[in-house]
Amino acid sequence: IRPSESVLWLATAFSRRPDALAWARERLEAELGPAVLESPAFEFAETDYYERDMGTGLLKQFWAFEPAPPPERLAGLKHRTNSL
């Protein structure tokens, strides 16, 4: 067993509404600190899996945060981000 190396924490969200993506970023930054990298929002057309629940025209966006939270926080953060 050895300590984990510092890495970026990557988060992603998708929505039909750009304001919802901005809302998600704000909430993630409240939990993880400022995003150090951000992708442009882009059309999410790789699958129709989410259409029934979320409609068509989904946008997807990625954010990276550093430093990564310690491993013991990861499970709790995963539950928190899923609830957002």
Salt bridges, closest charged atoms under 4 A:
ASP19 OD2 - ARG17 NH2 2.82
GLU26 OE1 - ARG27 NH1 3.42
GLU29 OE2 - ARG25 NE 3.03
GLU31 OE2 - ARG80 NE 2.75
GLU38 OE2 - ARG25 NH1 2.62
